[in-house]
Amino acid sequence: MQILSQLKKAGKTIFYSSHIMDVVEKISDRIIIIDKGNVVADGSFEALQKDASQGSLENIFTALTGGTGQQQSTAQQFIEVLNS
């Protein structure tokens, strides 16, 4: 993540694809959410949060892609395992 921060400070564009929403939320100036090949959201985290009023990027992603509560729970467990 330090390398990404350095590249960002140098003004470089970074294309970063991930389903780990807490990381995406922290490092991205612009977030594009794609569902079944279609762009369903495009903007800063703050703009997406305001438009969707869903709180976390994980919640926004789930709401926009039609995810279920079980998918959200599984994703959260996965994130917790990665962070431990």
Buried (B, 14 or more C-beta within 10 A) or exposed (E): EEEBEEEBEEEEEEEEEEEBBBBBBEBBEEBEBEEEEEEBBEBEBEEBBEEBEBEBBBBBBBBBBEBEEEEBEEBBEEBEEEEE
